[in-house]
Amino acid sequence: MACCMLAALYAQAQTRNFDVAAGDLKTALDTFIAQSQAQLLYKVDDVKGLSTKGAKGAATPEEALARLLEGTKLKIRRDADGAMVIYVAPPDALKSERTDQPPANLSSVVVTASRRHEPAREVPMQVSARSGEALERAGAKSLTDYIADEPGVNLSSYGGTRGGLSMRGVTTGNQQTVATVGVYVDDVPVGSSSATAGGSTTALDMGLLDLHHIEILRGPQGTLYGAGAMGGLLKYVTTEPDTGEFSGKVTLGTSSVRGGGNNATVSAVLNVPLKQDVAGLRVAAFQDQVAGYYKAVGAAAGDAINAGDTKGLRLSLLVTPTSKLSVRLSATTQNLQRDGHGMVDMDLGTGQPIEGDLSRRRTVADPVSNRLTLYGLDLEYDLGWARLNSITSSQEVKDHSVIDASPVYVPLLNANGLPAVSTWADDSFKQDRISQEFRLTSRASNQLEWLAGAFFSRERGAHEQTVDAGFGGALSGANLLTGSVPSTYLEQALYGDLTWHATRLLSLTAGARVARNSQTVSQSASGLLLGQPSVLGGSSEDSSTTYLATAQYALAPTSNVYFRAASGYRPGGPNGVPLSTGLSPVPPSFQSDSLWSYELGYKADLLDKTLSLQAALFDIEWSNLQQVVVIGGFGSIVNAGDARVRGSELALNWSPLPALRLSAAATTLDARLRSDAPGLAASGTRLPNSARFSGSLGASYNFNVAAHPSYLGVTVRHVGERDAGYPGSAMLPSFKMPAYSSLDLQAGIELGRFSLAAYVRNLTDQRGLLSATHLTGNLEQVTVTQPRSVGVSLSTSF
């Protein structure tokens, strides 16, 4: 008996190459047994009707089996003879396991970066994932919080609902035209792909609405994800309904921000199997009330002017009528409201607050709101030789901001004899977007694997703006400007890639995407500033091809090196202005800009898989930069200049003890213009918002208090000095944002079915400058890190 048990355990410890296709779990288990030669025991009823994402690559039999069971309620144990046994764990055991066990290593973190479900270590690019549970523990509630521990990833916020993401220094600053980072919810693109209807400022700030995890893909993703993903991609991955078990979770939280009031958060998730192993419904809702901490002086003075709330609701229905077909319907709505913009007035020359800490001058109230409605239908069918996906989506975004424009227009009006005391812009945009994608993915193979897809997207935008002035005394107000900019954007694309496993150690991938974009823009404007009303318009067509090539070589069963060459682009578009202003010609349209990225990387699980490591060196060549310039008084977009970004990235997770986990991440960037870019700066100038060095360190420790699982955690992050603009530029003048560091703490304990968590964010109460917008003269409006906040939450699961 002892000899049999030792032999079984020895067989299970051997690393093998697995190639188990996704699909029916029972079929996959039969394939697994044949490939592993391991003893496996299970009840047919436990796996009946379940599906698996498959398992591919080098792993021990136990690791491969864990991948096959990913997303199910099934667990693995060994019997007295050493055989592996699949069983259904009770809810309490599942909950205890989540708390007691250290985080998974790199090889077991499954991501969808390459449109397949793969362990992160097997994806030949730099990709990181943060679980929704980890974000909750840290007190993260917004996009700024989600990316705080991700060096080289930045959010340029405008103090309200709008903001633009950048990765690896691929940005021209806050006057950017089209986004350089794509944003997805599951497999659905969100945000605007054109320069109108919000342009680059539409990065989705999604609350923790039943998020399973967030994936961050660094480097151009143009082949698989299309327009705008030239710097990288951020993907919100939501939790699928469970068709096998009734469950739920309720969380109550409160926090206090130094200098502000008390915040309150309530969220709930309910999972209901409608038919065992066939259909399930998941409902998630949350509300986050923000007390605010920015202040205003002047005619519209007030405390906590950025107070407000965020509400969200998500419904998800999963139906699996057969083992080959799954249908997932989802509906998401989120409404974000704030009483005012959260910004600080700072002096361009000194870099110091003008009105005091966390304060700005305001002459009118400036509320903001953003509402997202997103519907999705995802059909997946196993054809046997391939997996077919159909992803259909419909989304609507309504964004509204009141902007205090007094610093810009009041001096101008006063100089022309008009005694204005205030001016304000009522600015709103609406975006309606539908998209359809079809994708075929081959079965896992040790020789050839392929993927092919077709994509269509239609965006209809409407940007409306009025600028009004208020006068003192008996004078009434006046309309300075009323403008309307409706637009359409159409994108059609075909894409695909092919992977050849040339040898057991070497894999080669080649891919391409061919896209055609067409746009129309019309623009009507009237008001005191224009004199005569004007009606303008334009259209454009643009074709782009992006490419991908990777080579990956396995140095050992748990380590590999890779080389990745990839391209990305942003679509061009019409300017919608007269062909000539009488002063200088304005191009009727601007062209797409594009880049090539060359990356050499290394990924490994070392020290008996207690150390996970990712490292990369990259060189990005960016051509034909899009930029906003003023020609004859008209704001226009032109192409001028090239840029180069060289950098390195390192990320590691180490568990020297089963209960202790240490993490570190760092990014270095040298992002510069490579040729003169009229309107921006001269060759050699650093690109905005790109710190030479940024990094984070973290530690977490799991332990028991009176037999109750508990944890402690600490995170330190550092961001180096950045420039929000360019030296000598009139539109984006140089504004230095000093380096800063911040410290966070987390702690928690499990009390039966209840979980108690506490956190402190920005313990040392640093005022790190996150982004800056030039308004006029010496006035910069700056967003800063949230002051020290202390929070606690109580959750119960059932």
Secondary structure, 3 states (H helix, E strand, C coil): CHHHHHHHHHHHHCCEEEEECCEEHHHHHHHHHHHHCCCEECCHHHHCCCEECCEEEEECHHHHHHHHCCCCCEEEEECCCCCEEEEECCHHHHHHHHHHCCCCCHHHCEECCCCCCEEHHHCCCCEEEEEHHHHHHCCCCCHHHHCCCCCCEEEEECCCCCEEEEECCCCCCCCCCCCCEEEEECCEEECCCCCCCCHHHECCCCCCCCEEEEEEEECCCHHHHCCCCCCEEEEEEECCCCCCCCEEEEEEEEEEECCCCEEEEEEEEEEEEEECCCEEEEEEEEEEEECCCCEEECCCCECCCCCEEEEEEEEEEEECCCCCEEEEEEEEEEEEEECCCCCEEEECCCCCECCCCCEEECCCCCCEEEEEEEEEEEEEEECCCEEEEEEEEEEEEEEEEEEECHHHHHHHHHHCCCCEEEEEEEEEEEEEEEEEEEEEEECCCCCEEEEEEEEEEEEEEEEEEEEEEEECCCCCCEEEEEEEEEEEEEEEEEEEEEEEECCCCEEEEEEEEEEEEEEEEEEEEECCCCCCCEEEEEEEEEEEEEEEEEEEEEEECCEEEEEEEEEEEECCEECCCCCECCCCECCCEECCEEEEEEEEEEEEEECCCCEEEEEEEEEEEEECCEEEEEECCEEEEEECCCEEEEEEEEEEEEEEECCEEEEEEEEEEEEEECCCECCCECCCCECCCCCCEEEEEEEEEEEEECCEEEEEEEEEEEECCEECCECCCCCCECCEECCEEEEEEEEEEEECCEEEEEEEECCCCCCCEEEEEEEECCEEEEEECCCCEEEEEEEEEC
